[in-house]
């Protein structure tokens, strides 16, 4: 076992028995590189990364390659999900130097952390214009030993160029208004795939943040085109192979334009975001499909990703063994079906029906004649029971297959997203069990990830906190989860915890002009302080913080938090009209700002059915970003409830903006009208 044996990262633990003498990212590794006068080889990946596993099997498990690497380099392995700051800084360098990026990321650097040669996956033998990994190692070693001055000049120039980069928003950048929102919608329309849904071509990623913007924009403006793009995209994904038609939950992305063949890894953040999006689509339209997918995705997260400690694991691998006892792992093996496999489970008649229903053909839609299950049509109402029976039997048979590996690492930010989704879905669909699972995950984050100084640890595993400090997205997304839990449960403690985290954002992640950084002022100093306001697979920390700050201000009346949110949204005013696909969450937050957001105070005894009815209507209101406080008048837990008396001795609801409230209402229909823009 090498030095990775005692870490908490499942990805690093996968490499603990490599012949490569890996070090984790720590000062001692760079000190040792200086002592030995060798360059650092940085390899960055994550547990569910298919090509990371491929390069590991081909190169890092090879004794000869490992021996050369150990002799001439200091090998450092990083889990990008534990250290997104390290990943972001060096990925920026890789993309600047090569025009592309990806994982595994391979970076050669000086013992001072200055990069000078880059790549991603390198094969064991040269092919398709790529040098072999051994050729790369030999070339870098020759340069380090024979042309050190040249290497130093390159490393210094790259480092200076990275450090000199500044975010240029252009003159007069402010929070997006109606004009910017309309321009963003027009830009999305140009990129929209009107045939298959989604945006752009293959590979096609689920655009959850953009769909959230479209739903909020429609709710505020009644722009039919926004709803059409959102609803059609959601339906295409839900009926495609990217959605698990048996067990629920979404794969990472589709390799084709039609959502047929996914990259089969399942990530917590994707499923948390999409679960919430489908719930919001149902809230806006009443779509039965959206309701089903929201609930199935919530149940998938609880069933497949929940850990013994009550949190949610990061991911399921794309690969799994082809059969029990086999060492051969194949991508998608757990999920795909052939006609013969259908017959073996269902019998000939039901297999023929299932083949038509789920698009399983003799030719196959994937590899080796296998098909990814799709559900192009719901079928006739009389088929519903038969479809349910087929799904149940196929799912039971699939459970007997070797399961994909699970990354049991708990990431604070992604658990925050899951808490928000499960709390809202539980509240919308009368599923108190889902609200309870969200509460248990929130309890875990407070107990294990949050110290007495309100500082977050990014990850934990098996009840043991990791060593890495939380980054901006952790503070923002956990606060977002706590605020959603606040609205659903009426428990003010979650509002207090959200406030502690957001005060940390203001104190430690904010620059003098209101700009936000991905790492705290007192975090480890890298060659550049990362700062990225654009969405990637999840909302950027910058815009996630803007959303949580705005919601907290709506709950408390804090002008400091609202001002910070508005300043943070300035970047969205600049980016939204130009690149809305990478600013979806910020545009969604801007829609909330344009609508208020509305503040709903529901006052009344918790055990009164009339209070509960008003609370549910408040949660189902479609006004963008509305916040809900529910409890006894002047209970002290919520500023929104102060000076909001009962009406006629009974429960009432007040709809406010900036704490200025309309006349109270006592029936659900009137409250629904108040919450419909």
Secondary structure, DSSP 8 states (H G I E B T S, - for coil): --TTTT-S-HHHHTTTTSSS--EESSHHHHHHHHHHT-EEEEEEE-TT-HHHHHHIIIIIT-HHHHHHHHHHEEEEEEETTT-HHHHHHHHHHHHHHHS---SSEEEEE-TTS-EEEEES---SS-BTTB--HHHHHHHHHHHHHH-HHHHHHHHHHHHHHHHH------TT--S--HHHHHHHHHHHHHHB-TTT-SBSSSSEE--HHHHHHHHHHHHHH--HHHHHHHHHHHHHHHHSTTB-TTT--B-SEESSTTS-SEE--EEHHHHHHHHHHHHHHHHHH--HHHHHHHHHHHHHIIIIIB-TTSSB-SEE-SEEESSTT---EEETTTT-B-HHHHHHHH-HHHHHHHHHHHT--SS-SSSTT-B----S----GGGHHHHHHHHHHHHHHHTTS----EE--EEHHHHHHHHHHHHHHHHHTT-HHHHHHHHHHHHHIIIIIB-TTS-BBSEEETTEE-SSB--HHHHHHHHHHHHHHHHHH--THHHHHHHHHHHHHHHHSB-TTS-B-SS-TTS---SS-----S-SSS--HHHHHHHHHHHHHHHH--HHHHHHHHHHTHHHHHHTTT-GGG-HHHHHHHHHHHH---EEEEES-TT-HHHHHHHHHHHT--STT-EEEEESTT-SS-GGGTT---BTTB-EEEEEETTEE---B-SHHHHHHHT--
